[in-house]
Amino acid sequence: MAQFFQIHPENPQARLISQAVDIIRRGGIVAYPTDSAYALGCHIGDKMALDRIRLMRRLDKDHNFTLMCRDLSEIATYARVDNQVFRLLKAHTPGPYTFILEGTSEVPRRLRHPKRKTIGLRVPDNKIALALLEELNEPLMSSTLLLPGDEFPLTDPYDIRDTLEHQVELVIDGGFCGLEPTTVVGLTEDTPELIRQGKGDFSALLAG
């Protein structure tokens, strides 16, 4: 049975954040709010939790997972970032974008795309998500809470609890955070490539 924490979206309670991170470190899966939609998260090094998320979402082996990062410097630890990409990331993080970049050796092999060795990275503009990342002190392995057959991600924490109470260890109620997943942008070539249109404005990435 999943635990259910009501965390204030503007002033996250440190005690509950600490308890949530303890659950993640012990191998738990957490449903948590971001600046686009709710997401599923687990510890970056936990293969069993990752496999459970794959099963829950019926994802194939080619699916690009996302590392939710605190800031730009954390992104630069897990992805190859040149000066041009750094400037683009600096201008558009935090925000509702997932950037596909070539992963470094810091990224566990099972998280990287098997052929292209890429990984999705993002910095969320959400105080609960950022508080979790700060307490965790490393990225959170994440995937949009979009279940098989659904057109949109789950948005109501109570619906999430009812649907996933036997599949996740924790549901964080951080209020309504939106229906749209992130805009996914490929940054492995010279020009940004739109992979999925979501909440973020792709044209803004091409403007400078």
Backbone bond lengths (Angstrom), bond angles and torsions (degrees), N, CA, C in turn:
res aa  C-N    CA-C-N  psi(-1)  N-CA   C-N-CA  omega(-1)  CA-C   N-CA-C  phi
1 M - - - 1.472 - - 1.527 109.38 -
2 A 1.319 116.00 126.69 1.461 120.07 -177.74 1.525 111.80 -70.53
3 Q 1.323 115.03 141.30 1.456 119.60 169.15 1.533 108.49 -75.69
4 F 1.339 116.05 158.15 1.461 120.93 -175.51 1.525 108.37 -134.67
5 F 1.335 116.56 110.09 1.465 121.13 -179.21 1.527 109.51 -107.57
6 Q 1.330 116.22 128.81 1.463 120.19 171.73 1.527 107.62 -95.24
7 I 1.329 115.97 109.83 1.464 121.51 -175.81 1.520 109.42 -113.96
8 H 1.313 115.42 133.13 1.466 120.50 -176.19 1.534 109.96 -66.20
9 P 1.353 117.25 128.64 1.467 119.56 -175.44 1.525 114.99 -68.65
10 E 1.335 117.07 -21.52 1.470 119.93 -179.82 1.522 112.63 -103.03
11 N 1.339 116.33 -32.73 1.475 120.99 -179.79 1.523 109.50 -130.48
12 P 1.339 117.17 75.16 1.468 119.60 -176.97 1.529 111.91 -57.83
13 Q 1.332 116.73 132.54 1.455 121.69 -178.85 1.532 109.71 -70.98
14 A 1.326 116.25 120.85 1.469 121.40 -175.13 1.524 111.72 -57.44
15 R 1.331 117.19 -36.95 1.472 121.17 -177.99 1.529 110.38 -63.05
16 L 1.338 116.89 -43.60 1.464 120.77 -178.96 1.533 111.44 -71.79
17 I 1.340 116.06 -36.33 1.474 119.79 176.59 1.527 109.58 -61.40
18 S 1.337 116.40 -44.29 1.458 121.62 179.75 1.530 111.31 -62.08
19 Q 1.335 116.48 -41.96 1.462 120.61 178.35 1.527 111.08 -65.51
20 A 1.334 116.24 -39.43 1.470 120.84 179.20 1.526 110.79 -62.76
21 V 1.316 116.02 -44.17 1.467 120.39 -179.47 1.530 110.35 -66.20
22 D 1.323 117.22 -35.30 1.460 120.44 176.97 1.536 110.29 -61.80
23 I 1.326 116.62 -39.89 1.470 121.57 177.65 1.531 110.06 -63.16
24 I 1.346 116.59 -42.76 1.470 120.97 178.98 1.520 110.50 -62.80
25 R 1.328 116.58 -45.45 1.472 120.43 -179.01 1.526 112.46 -64.11
26 R 1.315 117.06 -26.79 1.466 120.71 -180.00 1.529 112.15 -86.63
27 G 1.340 117.03 6.50 1.462 120.33 176.37 1.515 114.89 101.45
28 G 1.335 116.55 7.72 1.458 119.81 -178.42 1.523 113.49 -79.37
29 I 1.329 114.94 155.99 1.475 122.13 172.52 1.526 107.34 -102.47
30 V 1.321 115.28 135.39 1.460 121.00 -179.14 1.528 110.03 -120.43
31 A 1.329 115.69 136.61 1.467 121.28 169.77 1.523 106.41 -96.79
32 Y 1.336 117.29 122.03 1.462 119.80 -171.92 1.535 110.96 -141.70
33 P 1.347 116.98 156.69 1.469 120.20 -177.71 1.522 111.77 -82.14
34 T 1.340 115.58 149.25 1.462 122.04 171.63 1.524 107.62 -129.05
35 D 1.323 117.07 -169.19 1.466 119.70 179.14 1.526 112.03 -84.75
36 S 1.336 117.55 -2.42 1.467 119.36 175.33 1.529 109.06 -114.56
37 A 1.310 117.59 -74.16 1.465 121.21 178.73 1.529 108.77 -135.77
38 Y 1.320 115.91 174.44 1.467 119.09 173.73 1.526 109.52 -66.96
39 A 1.331 115.73 150.83 1.464 121.57 -178.07 1.518 109.68 -133.18
40 L 1.326 114.63 161.06 1.459 122.26 169.96 1.511 107.89 -100.53
41 G 1.327 117.19 134.75 1.458 120.18 -178.86 1.515 112.24 -133.10
42 C 1.337 115.69 150.47 1.463 120.75 174.80 1.522 108.91 -151.00
43 H 1.319 116.04 172.22 1.455 120.76 -178.29 1.521 110.40 -66.61
44 I 1.330 116.03 140.50 1.468 122.02 -175.46 1.525 112.44 -60.34
45 G 1.316 117.35 -27.60 1.455 119.98 -176.82 1.518 114.84 -98.67
46 D 1.330 117.85 6.26 1.462 120.54 -171.88 1.528 111.63 -99.62
47 K 1.322 116.67 98.27 1.474 121.35 -177.74 1.524 111.70 -65.51
48 M 1.322 116.99 -38.53 1.460 119.76 -177.88 1.531 111.35 -63.93
49 A 1.333 116.77 -43.47 1.469 120.53 178.37 1.527 110.47 -65.30
50 L 1.324 116.97 -39.96 1.462 121.42 177.36 1.526 110.73 -60.38
51 D 1.320 117.02 -44.73 1.463 121.01 179.55 1.525 111.20 -64.26
52 R 1.319 116.50 -34.88 1.474 119.66 177.54 1.525 111.01 -65.96
53 I 1.344 117.13 -38.72 1.472 120.11 177.51 1.529 110.00 -66.99
54 R 1.335 116.66 -41.08 1.475 120.21 175.87 1.529 110.72 -55.93
55 L 1.319 115.92 -45.24 1.461 121.38 -179.07 1.528 111.07 -66.19
56 M 1.334 115.51 -44.13 1.460 121.49 -178.99 1.525 111.62 -59.24
57 R 1.344 115.22 -41.54 1.457 120.60 -177.36 1.530 112.94 -97.45
58 R 1.331 117.04 -1.78 1.472 123.31 -177.35 1.534 110.45 52.87
59 L 1.313 115.90 54.32 1.461 121.98 -178.54 1.519 110.02 -92.65
60 D 1.341 115.98 143.67 1.464 118.77 177.90 1.528 110.09 -86.02
61 K 1.321 115.56 174.97 1.467 120.37 -174.40 1.529 113.03 -69.15
62 D 1.345 117.24 -15.46 1.464 120.51 -179.39 1.527 112.95 -90.47
63 H 1.310 117.25 0.69 1.473 119.53 -177.17 1.529 110.94 -66.43
64 N 1.326 114.89 133.28 1.468 120.27 176.54 1.526 109.81 -83.74
65 F 1.320 116.47 112.43 1.459 118.87 173.92 1.528 109.45 -79.79
66 T 1.311 116.33 166.03 1.455 121.94 -177.83 1.523 110.17 -117.81
67 L 1.314 115.16 137.41 1.457 120.26 169.60 1.522 107.58 -97.67
68 M 1.324 115.74 117.19 1.455 121.31 177.25 1.525 106.92 -82.91
69 C 1.340 116.57 119.13 1.465 121.72 -173.37 1.521 111.58 -113.72
70 R 1.331 114.93 156.38 1.472 120.41 179.05 1.510 112.24 -73.66
71 D 1.335 115.87 -39.24 1.461 119.43 -170.85 1.523 110.03 -161.12
72 L 1.327 114.71 -178.21 1.455 121.35 -177.83 1.521 113.02 -63.24
73 S 1.308 117.00 -39.54 1.463 119.17 -176.99 1.528 110.43 -64.71
74 E 1.327 116.97 -33.61 1.466 119.81 177.72 1.527 110.07 -69.66
75 I 1.333 116.96 -39.15 1.468 119.94 175.08 1.522 110.00 -57.77
76 A 1.334 116.67 -44.34 1.471 121.32 -176.70 1.530 112.37 -66.18
77 T 1.327 117.24 -19.47 1.467 120.50 175.58 1.528 111.10 -74.79
78 Y 1.327 116.16 -33.35 1.461 120.58 -172.26 1.530 113.80 -105.18
79 A 1.337 118.02 -6.45 1.466 121.17 -179.82 1.517 110.78 -139.94
80 R 1.326 115.12 153.39 1.465 120.43 176.17 1.522 108.67 -80.62
81 V 1.317 115.87 116.30 1.468 121.64 -173.73 1.523 109.43 -126.15
82 D 1.354 116.67 114.61 1.466 118.82 175.54 1.526 109.68 -88.68
83 N 1.324 117.36 -179.84 1.467 121.12 -174.49 1.522 112.51 -61.56
84 Q 1.333 116.39 -41.07 1.469 120.32 -178.55 1.531 110.71 -64.51
85 V 1.325 116.04 -45.91 1.461 120.22 179.52 1.529 110.24 -66.14
86 F 1.326 117.09 -38.96 1.463 120.79 179.00 1.525 111.10 -58.17
87 R 1.344 116.35 -44.27 1.474 119.47 179.82 1.527 110.96 -63.29
88 L 1.335 115.74 -40.45 1.467 119.39 179.77 1.531 110.65 -65.45
89 L 1.319 116.23 -44.19 1.469 119.82 178.97 1.522 111.23 -63.16
90 K 1.326 115.82 -41.12 1.466 120.14 -178.74 1.524 111.37 -61.24
91 A 1.346 115.61 -36.07 1.469 120.26 -178.08 1.531 112.64 -76.40
92 H 1.331 117.51 -20.29 1.467 119.15 -170.96 1.531 113.96 -126.70
93 T 1.326 116.77 16.98 1.470 119.93 172.29 1.532 108.36 -125.86
94 P 1.335 118.74 145.68 1.465 125.18 -4.99 1.532 111.47 -71.33
95 G 1.326 116.70 156.53 1.451 120.20 179.40 1.517 111.80 171.19
96 P 1.357 116.64 176.32 1.470 121.51 -172.09 1.528 113.84 -83.62
97 Y 1.328 115.62 51.82 1.462 121.23 178.15 1.526 109.59 -124.75
98 T 1.322 116.19 142.21 1.458 122.12 167.38 1.523 107.10 -112.48
99 F 1.318 116.68 125.68 1.462 121.50 -176.80 1.530 109.13 -105.42
100 I 1.339 115.64 128.15 1.466 121.07 177.78 1.527 108.01 -93.58
101 L 1.329 115.24 117.91 1.463 121.86 -177.55 1.522 109.58 -133.59
102 E 1.319 115.32 163.59 1.461 119.04 175.57 1.521 108.70 -71.78
103 G 1.333 116.16 127.07 1.451 120.62 -177.55 1.520 112.28 -76.68
104 T 1.316 116.19 152.10 1.466 121.63 173.88 1.530 108.93 -90.72
105 S 1.314 115.71 179.66 1.465 120.15 179.44 1.532 112.12 -68.55
106 E 1.340 117.08 -11.18 1.474 120.36 177.40 1.526 111.59 -71.21
107 V 1.335 117.03 -21.16 1.466 121.00 -178.40 1.532 108.80 -83.25
108 P 1.327 117.88 123.95 1.464 118.95 176.00 1.528 110.91 -54.07
109 R 1.321 116.58 138.09 1.470 120.89 -173.47 1.527 112.06 -56.47
110 R 1.327 117.00 -36.58 1.464 119.37 -176.88 1.528 112.81 -66.95
111 L 1.350 117.41 -17.51 1.467 120.36 179.29 1.520 112.36 -87.82
112 R 1.323 116.14 -20.69 1.461 118.82 -178.35 1.525 110.52 -81.23
113 H 1.350 116.08 151.41 1.460 120.65 174.56 1.528 107.52 -58.88
114 P 1.345 118.49 129.20 1.470 120.06 -171.67 1.529 114.56 -61.29
115 K 1.330 117.73 -30.40 1.459 119.52 -178.94 1.528 111.54 -95.74
116 R 1.310 116.08 -46.98 1.471 119.49 -171.53 1.527 113.76 -91.54
117 K 1.339 117.10 -10.26 1.475 122.26 179.52 1.531 112.52 60.93
118 T 1.333 115.11 28.98 1.464 119.77 -178.33 1.529 110.50 -97.05
119 I 1.313 114.47 164.76 1.466 122.01 177.64 1.523 107.99 -145.45
120 G 1.331 115.70 144.90 1.460 120.28 174.56 1.521 109.54 -86.99
121 L 1.336 116.14 137.20 1.466 120.75 178.23 1.516 109.71 -134.66
122 R 1.331 115.06 146.30 1.465 118.53 175.88 1.517 110.80 -155.15
123 V 1.336 114.50 158.92 1.467 121.89 173.45 1.531 106.39 -119.34
124 P 1.325 118.40 112.20 1.460 120.31 -175.42 1.529 112.51 -78.24
125 D 1.321 115.89 147.01 1.459 121.54 174.79 1.533 108.20 -99.58
126 N 1.322 114.78 65.37 1.460 121.36 -176.68 1.525 107.55 -146.02
127 K 1.319 116.91 126.50 1.467 120.47 -171.69 1.522 113.21 -67.93
128 I 1.329 117.44 -33.72 1.466 119.38 178.25 1.524 109.73 -68.51
129 A 1.331 116.56 -47.12 1.470 120.38 179.68 1.526 110.95 -60.13
130 L 1.327 116.63 -43.68 1.470 120.07 -179.25 1.530 111.70 -67.67
131 A 1.326 116.78 -35.04 1.470 120.00 177.08 1.532 110.53 -65.71
132 L 1.331 116.64 -40.36 1.472 120.16 176.42 1.528 110.52 -60.59
133 L 1.337 116.10 -45.13 1.462 120.67 -177.83 1.527 111.67 -66.22
134 E 1.319 116.18 -37.15 1.464 120.39 179.59 1.525 110.24 -65.81
135 E 1.313 116.15 -43.28 1.463 120.83 179.82 1.527 111.14 -69.73
136 L 1.328 116.40 -37.07 1.463 121.40 -179.73 1.525 111.50 -69.93
137 N 1.334 115.96 -33.78 1.465 122.75 177.49 1.531 112.73 67.00
138 E 1.324 116.43 27.02 1.467 123.79 173.98 1.534 106.85 -167.81
139 P 1.338 117.28 167.78 1.464 118.38 -179.05 1.533 112.28 -66.03
140 L 1.322 114.12 158.17 1.459 122.18 176.28 1.527 107.63 -107.63
141 M 1.325 117.16 127.00 1.448 120.69 176.38 1.521 107.78 -71.35
142 S 1.341 117.52 124.65 1.456 120.23 -170.63 1.525 113.25 -134.65
143 S 1.331 113.28 157.08 1.455 121.77 175.27 1.531 107.48 -151.25
144 T 1.331 117.02 138.52 1.467 120.80 179.11 1.522 110.29 -55.83
145 L 1.334 116.65 141.56 1.459 120.57 -178.72 1.537 109.17 -81.80
146 L 1.320 114.54 67.92 1.463 122.42 179.06 1.523 107.41 -114.76
147 L 1.318 116.31 110.23 1.458 120.48 -173.65 1.521 111.69 -88.08
148 P 1.337 118.45 156.41 1.464 122.00 -177.89 1.528 111.88 -53.62
149 G 1.332 116.13 131.30 1.463 120.85 178.03 1.515 114.29 87.97
150 D 1.346 117.68 -13.27 1.466 120.54 -179.88 1.529 110.21 -88.16
151 E 1.326 116.06 142.79 1.464 120.82 177.86 1.523 111.27 -83.27
152 F 1.335 115.96 -31.39 1.466 120.78 -177.61 1.527 110.10 -126.06
153 P 1.352 116.31 155.89 1.470 119.82 175.64 1.532 111.02 -65.10
154 L 1.328 116.48 154.82 1.464 120.45 173.35 1.531 108.85 -68.00
155 T 1.326 117.03 139.45 1.470 120.42 -174.43 1.525 113.74 -123.10
156 D 1.318 117.15 -20.46 1.464 120.67 -176.89 1.525 108.60 -98.00
157 P 1.352 117.54 118.68 1.474 120.38 -177.59 1.528 113.33 -55.81
158 Y 1.343 117.13 -32.22 1.467 119.80 179.58 1.526 110.97 -71.75
159 D 1.342 116.56 -38.05 1.471 120.02 173.96 1.529 110.77 -63.87
160 I 1.346 114.78 -40.59 1.473 119.66 179.29 1.528 109.75 -60.33
161 R 1.339 115.63 -44.73 1.471 119.45 179.72 1.527 110.72 -62.83
162 D 1.332 116.77 -45.77 1.465 120.27 -178.59 1.532 111.63 -62.31
163 T 1.346 116.13 -37.85 1.465 120.95 -175.97 1.521 112.37 -79.12
164 L 1.335 116.58 -38.13 1.468 120.77 -170.07 1.527 114.23 -116.40
165 E 1.336 117.55 17.02 1.468 118.85 -171.95 1.528 113.07 -62.42
166 H 1.339 118.12 -21.05 1.466 120.08 178.64 1.530 111.95 -105.36
167 Q 1.348 117.07 4.96 1.470 120.57 -176.61 1.526 113.39 -116.79
168 V 1.336 116.96 -16.66 1.466 120.56 176.45 1.529 108.41 -125.97
169 E 1.329 115.13 161.99 1.473 119.74 -179.98 1.523 112.57 -92.80
170 L 1.335 116.74 -21.68 1.465 119.84 -175.57 1.519 110.94 -151.15
171 V 1.333 115.88 135.53 1.465 122.89 169.33 1.520 106.95 -116.19
172 I 1.337 115.75 124.87 1.468 120.25 176.49 1.523 108.81 -99.64
173 D 1.307 115.40 120.31 1.464 121.23 174.76 1.517 107.51 -88.26
174 G 1.345 114.94 103.96 1.457 120.42 176.79 1.513 111.63 -114.99
175 G 1.348 115.85 22.03 1.457 120.18 -178.43 1.523 111.66 82.59
176 F 1.313 115.62 -178.71 1.459 121.57 179.67 1.529 109.36 -73.52
177 C 1.321 117.53 131.39 1.474 118.12 -179.17 1.515 113.41 -126.30
178 G 1.316 118.26 4.27 1.455 119.48 173.84 1.516 113.26 121.71
179 L 1.324 114.09 162.02 1.461 122.54 -177.20 1.518 112.89 -97.87
180 E 1.340 115.59 -28.39 1.458 118.98 -170.53 1.521 112.88 -87.68
181 P 1.324 117.15 136.83 1.464 119.29 170.40 1.525 110.09 -73.12
182 T 1.309 116.54 178.33 1.467 119.99 -179.74 1.529 111.51 -70.58
183 T 1.321 114.58 159.91 1.461 120.47 166.54 1.525 107.11 -79.88
184 V 1.336 116.11 127.32 1.466 120.66 -178.60 1.524 109.25 -99.69
185 V 1.338 115.07 126.75 1.465 121.32 -173.81 1.526 110.05 -126.15
186 G 1.325 116.74 125.37 1.452 121.50 175.68 1.520 110.82 -82.32
187 L 1.328 116.44 129.09 1.469 120.76 -179.48 1.532 111.26 -123.66
188 T 1.319 116.52 30.98 1.464 119.25 179.80 1.531 111.79 -93.82
189 E 1.337 117.05 -10.79 1.465 121.23 177.26 1.527 108.95 -109.37
190 D 1.339 116.93 -178.09 1.470 121.12 -177.57 1.523 112.43 -67.43
191 T 1.340 116.64 -31.90 1.463 121.15 -177.96 1.523 110.09 -115.14
192 P 1.346 119.08 137.55 1.469 120.62 177.41 1.532 110.98 -56.32
193 E 1.332 115.61 137.46 1.468 121.53 -178.79 1.522 109.08 -115.52
194 L 1.333 116.30 128.51 1.462 120.81 178.09 1.534 108.82 -79.01
195 I 1.323 116.09 116.56 1.463 121.17 179.19 1.523 110.71 -99.88
196 R 1.325 117.32 -37.99 1.466 121.63 175.64 1.515 108.77 -148.00
197 Q 1.329 116.45 126.39 1.457 119.88 175.48 1.524 109.20 -80.63
198 G 1.309 116.39 127.21 1.458 121.23 177.90 1.513 109.28 -136.98
199 K 1.320 115.61 -136.36 1.463 120.65 -173.92 1.529 112.77 -72.67
200 G 1.323 117.87 -35.48 1.464 121.12 -177.22 1.518 113.17 -74.30
201 D 1.324 117.43 146.20 1.461 123.19 -179.83 1.525 109.78 -82.73
202 F 1.326 116.48 108.56 1.471 120.29 -176.95 1.518 112.13 -65.80
203 S 1.321 117.08 -35.58 1.477 120.84 -177.52 1.524 110.94 -60.17
204 A 1.341 117.34 -28.43 1.457 121.39 179.89 1.532 110.57 -64.85
205 L 1.336 117.16 -28.39 1.464 121.00 -179.97 1.515 112.04 -74.95
206 L 1.326 115.85 -23.50 1.461 120.29 -179.05 1.518 111.93 -90.15
207 A 1.332 115.58 -14.00 1.476 119.53 -175.44 1.525 112.29 -73.57
208 G 1.270 117.25 -19.92 1.462 119.01 -178.99 1.465 107.84 -175.19
